[in-house]
Amino acid sequence: MSARLSVWRQRATHPSSTRQSLVIVATVAIGLGVWILRRPDQFLHPYVWVEESNILDLYQAHGFLFAAIHQNGGYLQWPTTFTVSLAAAVSFLQIPQIDYWLSTAWFLATMLLILLPASVLRLRWRVGMVLVLVLAPMGPEIFGIALYIFWWTSLWPLITVLWSKDCWWLRIPVLILGGVSSLAGAAIAIPYAVLWMITRRRRDLVGTLVLGVTLAVQIPVYLSSYRASQVPFHLSAVVQQELRNFSYYVLAIASPAPSDVLAFAGACMVLVIAGFVVWSVARRKPNHRELLALFVGLLVMGGLSAIPAPLVSDPIKDGPRYYFFSFVVLAWVLLLVAATPRVPRLDKKWWEMQFWELPLARLAAVGIIALSLFALPRTFTSHDDTVSWPTQLARCQTATGSFSVPVQYNGQLSHMWYGRLTITPGTCHRLGYR
């Protein structure tokens, strides 16, 4: 009996490769299913969205390479600008469809970067990371749209923090792509630097240097852009917005809610989590370094995403994308808290243990994630009015010169952007209309 029990425990601790493969395939399938269901109309009838028009204008005026590497929205977004430019180069008539499937490929890559590389977390916790990623309780604004690919790839550097092996051939490209995705992606140099000061590992030094270089590029690009001058910075509002982001993870179902209440609740949440992080580092609990890095990354990414629309955005209707980093990384921090094993002290009874030695922190972390799911009925999916891209381009047949076509803004025909995207005679000629 004891031999059978030993074998069972060994299998439970080290599941077979076949079982792991099945779990990974099932998780990816669920993730892709949620990806489609959160923006079903974009899957059924995709279209061109908002600032994709800027990239397409640059493509028509200056060609593929210029449009693919040019800043967009005030900083480098190379995964986004490359994808939209590539879609235009492959088939201008099929841009929306190509955009959608390339966006899906970037999302798939994000899931695989969590699930496949060797990690400090067991597979079941990495599955949890994917699930909280796709079930973030905010409006599905960034699902299925090429413009918002950079929100996903900006998470890549933070994902590598959890990898247990150097894996240079994959780590360095992932860090570079994450760093040239956005300021937030490049700013993961900060948690990497914190890691290196603690561990002195070469991989943490390399991560700090690679992301530091991308940050050194992103900052002057941003400061020289229109966005730096047009987006005012008010520190108190940004701090309050970041705290709101954290509390809204649990209270999105109550949106809208008073800002002061949200900020206070967010401050309490951050202080409690910070206390657990400090305790984990002081006690050298398993994965304490990774937990510290994720927590620092949460503060950095949450702060940067709070700058564009402080005290104005809303996780359901108005700019839900600005809650993405805070919601996802907070959920990952909570998962890491829940994954911290409780090592019992044999010389103590349970009533003699300190508070943090009890499983209450783990239960609280899981409970917070569970509470966030109550907002999904309000935030899970959205529907867009149908607009035909080929029909818009068919105007080449009658237009005598350049003409503008509308682009989607929030999925409603009445709110579409007009006068932003201009179709040139050269494009009409390449399409065979002239």
Buried (B, 14 or more C-beta within 10 A) or exposed (E): EEEEEEEEEEEEEEBEEEEBEEBBEEBBEBBBEBBBBBBBBBBEBBBBBBBBBBBBBBBBEEEBEEBBBBBBBBBBBBBBBBBBBBBBBEEBBBBBBBBBBBBBEBBBBBBBBBBBBEBBBEBEBBBBBBBBBBBBBBBBBBBBBBBBBBBBBBBBBBBBBBBEEEBEEBBBEBBBBBBBBBBBBBBBBBBBBBBBEBEEEEBBBBBBBBBBBBBEBBBEBBEEBEBBEEBEEEEEBBBBBBBBBBBBBBBBBBBEBEBEEBBBBBBEBBEEBEEBBEBBBEBEBBBBBBBBBBBBBBBBBBBBBBBBBBBEBBBBBBBBBBBBBBBBBBBBBBBBBBBBEBEEEEEEEEEEEEEBBEEEBBEBBBBBBEBBBBBBEBBBBBEBBEBEBEEBBBBBEEBEEEBBBBBBBBBEEEEBBEEBBBBBBEBBEBBEBE
